């Protein structure tokens, strides 16, 4: 192996691991270092299609972009996509191998470890540096046996660890000291130091605590990262289950937060557009009036469809359409728009059939073969270029598909456009990212003079923003020294 590696672990989920890895990948790229991101095991419902045609975590695809390289499945060799509270679909090297309950996956971990170390070895041949992201927290002592996500990997790969904690949650010193206390001696020795994330306030009030932390643990604080407001970066998985309103534009778009919502990063461009008000509607609130409703992707479409019905969404959507509102279904949300949804093999839960909302004349059958593609085509609304990616196991057939929403460059047709033009259904994720397709969809929604939005540029600016924050606020010579690099 030629690459040196550094691992970022967190005291909690969403402590800032993904953002710090993204920042370090961009900083190393700026310095001419061939760097790759790596996450041994990821549990997330936001995924991407890699350049080698497999499925991987969305955050690792973003980190690859920060590093200036194409994303491959070796950067996230094990991906777990929860489909119940007790189980998940297990994806290894980009391919789904089946559904497992938590105890079944625990028994499978030795096999998963082999896949992880094989991917890491392949990356180490081609890159000078690998920045590794942990999962959750290394202090989850109930998961220590057979661990491949945190210290188990760090010990196997013999790499130093930086521990990051989110001060905005409160209790940052307890998080850091408590995490160290729950590690073994060898794991504790592997922690090179700390990063405090999302600080806002007067640093003079924080400094005494930082000095105490260094004296108490004997480990340095590499720095304190500020709270970056309005940061637009692909989330690994986290989304609030409560209702959230974002923006104050003239077009109101409503998205239900399904229990198993997937690829909600589809809506990041909507959050960034100044003419849009995006409302995520949670489990306890009634949906408000809207110009557009978007049914998102789902890892358990039949269960989430039943969830929507139980909360009155069927009647709400009927009224919405009756009064001229627009409706978009993406992936699982598209499947819900048809006549029926069949899962004969129990791919997403108990085997069975469900009636769809029946607004588009087609049926869907879930199967074991997942479609994974990065695609380009023409959006039939205004005959506009569009790009996106497919991640779905369902096959849809029916008369509604004779009027597709997208004609793909490989000759296939995707989705459906209703005869009255009110409903768009598509299997494509990422449809709001391209400036041309985005503008066409705004006009379809009723926004006559949409402001241009190039979300790829927005994402690049966000990556540079977090990288600049790391450059300005962390002790880079110490950090880069862990990788054997000069600042």
N, C-alpha and C positions, 0 to 999 in steps of 0.2 A: 504494500500500500504506500502511496506517495503523499496523500492528503493528510494535513493536520485537521483536527476537528475540535469544536467547542460546542457544548450543549447548554441550551437555555431551558431551565426548569422553573416552574412557578409554584408559589405557595397555595394557589387556588386555580380553578378554571378561570379563564378570561382575566388573568393577571397582567397580560401584555406580552406573553411569550411569542405569539405569531408576529406581532408588530416589531418586537426587538429583532427577531430573526430576519424579517423583511428589511429592516434598517441596516443591519450588518451586511446583508447580501449586497445592498446598493452601495454602501460605503466601500466594501472590498472591490466591487466592480469599478468604482471610480478610481481606485488605486491600481487597476490593471491586474487584479488577482482573479484567477479562474476559480470561482466559488460556486457551490451548489447547496441548496437547502435539503434538509432531510428530516422526516418525521417518521420514526419507526412504526408507530401505531396511532391511528387517528380515529376518534369516534365523532362523526359529523354527518349531517344530512345535506350539507352544501358540498357538492363535488364538481369536478371538471373532467373533461376528456383530454387525456394526455396526447402528446405528439405521436406516441407509439400506439395509440388507439385503445388505451385502457382507462379505467376510472380511478381518480385520485382526489385527495382533499383539495378543496377550492383554495385554501390558504397556501398550500405548497405550490400551486400553479402561480399564484400571485408572487410568492417568494422567488420562483424561477424567473419571472418577469423582472423583478428587482435585480436579480443577478445577471440579466441579459442573456439568458439561455432558454431553450425550449423545455417545457415540463415533460418529464417522463415518470412512469410508474415507480421506478426505483427510488424516487424522491419521497414516496409514501407507500411502502410495500404492503402495509396492512391497513385497510380501511374498514371500520365497523359502522354500519348504517342501522340504527335502532328502528325496529318496526313494531315492537311492543315494549312494555316496561321491563320485561324479563329476557328479551332476546334481540338479535340483530342479524342482518345480512352480513356475511363475512366476505370481504373482497381481498384477494391476495394477488399481488403483482398485476393489479388492474382488472382481474376477472372474479366474478362472484362464484364462490364455491358452495354456497348454500346458506341456510339460516341456522343459527345455533342459539340455544339458551345460554345464559351466563356460565353455568357450571360446565356445559359442553365446551364452550370456548376456553375455559380454564384448562381443561384436559388437552385442548388442541394447541396450547401455547408453545410447547416444544417444537412443533412443526412451524408455527408462525415465526419463532425465533430464527430458525434456519433461513426462512425467506427474508427476514429483516437483515441478517448478517450478510447474506448473498448480495442483496441490493447495495448495502453499504460498501462492500468490497468492490463492486463494479464502479460505483461513483468514485471511490478513492483512487482508482487507476487514472481517471480522466481529469481530476480537479486538484488544485493546490490546497484548497480549504473547503471544509464542509461545516456548515452551521446547522446544528441539530436542535429540533424543538421537542421538548417533552410533552406529556399529556396530563392534564389535571394537576395532580400534586404528587411528589415523591413520598409525602407523609401518609399516603393512603396505605397504612400498614396491613390492612386486610387483603391487599392485592400484591404484596411484596413477593410472595412465592411465585416464581416463574415470570416475574416482571420483565417486559420487553420495552416498555414505554418510557421509563425514567431511569432510575439508578441501575436497574438490571442491564439496560443497554450501555449506560455510561461505563459500568464496570467491565462489560464484555469488550467494548471498543477502547477502553482506557483513555477517556477524554475528560478534561476538566469541565466543571459545571458552574454556571452563574445562576443564582437564585433571584428571581424577580418577584416583587410583591406590589399590589395595588393599594396605595395609601388612601385612595378615594373610598374604599370599602370600610376603612377604619381598622384599627388594631394591627397596623403594619408591623410593629416591632414584635408583637406576640406571634404573628404569622411567621416571621422570619426565624425567631428564636425557637418557637415551637416546632417548626419544620426541621430545623437542625437537630433538635433533641430527639426526634423520632427516627433519625437515620442511624445506621450502624456506624461503627468507628471508621471503617474504610470509606463509606459513602460520605460521611461528614468531612473527612480529609480531602475528598474530591471537590468539595465546594470551594471555588476560588474567591468568591466574594458576592456582593449583593448589588442589585439595582432597585431603586424605589421608583415606582411608576405613577403617573397621573397626579402629580402634586400641584396644588394651587394654593397660594398664600405667601406668607413671609418666611423666607428661608432661615432667617435668624432664629425663628421659633422651632425649626426642625433640627438645626445643627446640633444642639445638645444631645438629642436622641441618637443622631447618627454617630457622634463620638462615643456615646455609651455602647452602642451596638458593636462598633469596632473593638472597643476595649473588652467587652464581655465575650465576644466570639473569637477575637484574634484574626478576624477576616476583614478585608477592606470593603468599603462602600464605593463602587465604581462611579456612582453618580445618581442624580435625581432627575427624572424626566418630567417635563411639565405636562399638565392636562392640555391636550390639543383639541380645541373645540371644532365642531363641524368637520371632523376628519372622515374622508370617504375612502375606506379600504374594505375589500371583501372580507366579510366576517367568516370565521371558521364554522360556527354553528349557532352562536348565541342570538336569540331574538326574544324580546319581552313577550310574555304570554298575556300581558295586559294591553289595553287599548293605548295607542300612541299616535299622536298627530304630528306630522313633520311638514314644515313649510306653510306658506300662506298664499299660494297662488290661486288663480281663478278657476282652474280645473281641479275638481275633487275626485280623487281615486281611492276606492276602498278595497282593502285586501283582508280577508279573514285569516287570522293566525290559527291555522289548523293544528291539531295536536301533533301531527307528524309532518309538518310543513317542511319541504325540502327546496333547496336552491332559492332561498329568499333573497339571495344576492341579485336575482333578476331585477329587483326593484330598487337597487342602489342608484341607478341613473334617474329614477323618478324622484328620489329624495334630493338629488343634486340639482334638479331643474327649478329655476326660480318661478315658473308659472304654474307649478303643481302644488297642491296640498295632498299629501299621501296620508291616509288613515289606516293604520293596522288595527283591526277590531278584534279584541280578545274574547275570551270564553264567557265573560260575565256581562258583556254589553251588547245591546241591540245595534245593528248596523244603521248608520244615519243615511239620509239622502245623499246620492252621489251622481256624478256625471258618468263615471266608469267604475265597474266592479271587475276585479281580476281574481279569478280562482287560481291559486298557485299550485306548484307541484306538491306531491305528497308521497311519502314512503309507504303509506297504507291507505290506498285510495278508497276502498270500500268502507273502511272504518271511519275515515274522515268525511266521506259522503254521508254516512249515518249521523255523524256528529253535526254536520251542517243542518240536516233535516230536523234533528232533535231541538235545535236552537232557532228554528223558524226561518232559516235562510231561503228555503224553497219559495215560500210565500213572498218574502222580501224581494227575491230576484224576479219573480213573476210581475210584481208591481213595478219594479225598476224597468223592466223591458216594456211593460205596457205604456209607461209614460215616456218612452223614447230613450232610455238610458242605454249605454253601450256595455258589452260584456266580453271579456277575454278569458279564455281558459288555457293555461299553460301546462303541458305534460299531463300530470294526474288531474289537474283542473280541466283540461280538455276532455279527458276520458269521462269526467262527470257530466259533461254536456250531452252525451249520447243517450241512446235508448237503454243500454244495459252494459254491465261490467261483470265479466265472469272470471273467476279465479279457481279453475278446476283442480289445480295442483297445490293450492294453499301457499302460493308464493309470498303473499303479504299478510298472512294470518290464516284463519280457518278457511278451508275451501268452501266455495259457495258462489251464488249469483246475487247481484244487486241491480235494482232498477236505477237508471240514470235520471237526470233531470229532463231528458227527452226534448231538448230544444234543437238538436241536430240529429239527423237520421243516420246513425251508425251504431255499431256494437263493438265492444272491445273484449278481447280474451287475453288474460295474462299468461305468459309462458316462461320457461326457464332461460331462454336466450335473451340477453339484454342487448339493446341497440346502443352502440357507443360510437358517435361520429362527430367530428367538426365539419360543418357544412356551410356552403354559400348558395345563394339562390336569389329569386326575385319575389318580393312581397307583392301580392296581387292588388293590394291597396296602392294605387298610383304607380304600379309597375316599378317598384323601387328596389335597388340592391339591398340584400340583407344577409347577415351571417349569424351563426349561432352554433349550438351543439345539442346533440340528442343523448339523453340518458333515460331509457325506458324499456320495460319488459313487455308492455302491451302491444298487441297487433289490432288495429282498428280497421273495420270494413263496413261499407254501407254507401247508399246513394249520396249522402252529404259530402263525401270525399271527392265526388266528381267536380265539386267547385272548391278547389284547395285554397288555402290562405297563402301558401308559398309553393312555388315551383323551383325545385332544387336543380343545381347545375349538373348533377349526376343523372338527371332524367326522372327522378322520383318526384312525387307530389307529397306535400305535407299539410296536414290539418284540414280545416274547412272554414268557409266564409258563408254565413247565412244568406238566404235569398234577399232579405230586407237590409242586409249590410250592418245589422246591429251587433252581430256576434262573430268574433274571431276565435277559432280554436287552433292550437299549434302544439307540436311536440318540441319545438325549439326553445331552448333557454338562451338568454342573452339578446333577445330581440330589441331591447331598448338601448343597446350600446353603440350601434352604428349611427352616425349623424344623419344619414339619409333616411334609413328606415325609421329612426326615432321621430324625425320631423313628419314623415308621412303618417305615422300613428298618432302624433299630436293632432294633426289636421283631421284625421278620422274621428278623434275624440271630440272635435269641435273647437279646437284652438286655431283660429284662422291665421294668426301671424306668430307661429312659435319661434322663440329664441333658439338659435342653434346651440347644440350641446354635443361635444365630442367627448364621450365618457372615457375613451382610452387615454385622452390627454388629461382628464380629471384624475384618473387613477395614477398616471405617471407623476403628476404634480403632488399627489398625496404621498406616494413613495418617497419622493425627494424631500417632502416636508418632514416626514418622520426620520429620514436619514439625517437631515440637517439638525433636527433636535438632538439626536444621539451624538452627532459631531460636536455640538455646542455644549452639551451637558454631561457627557460621560468622559472618564479618563481613558481615552483611546490608546495611548501607549501601553497601559496595563492590559487592556482588553486584547489588543492585537498581539501583544507579547505572548498571550496564551496560545496563539496560533503560530508562534514562531515568526511573526512578521514585525517589521518596523512600521512606525506610524507615518 
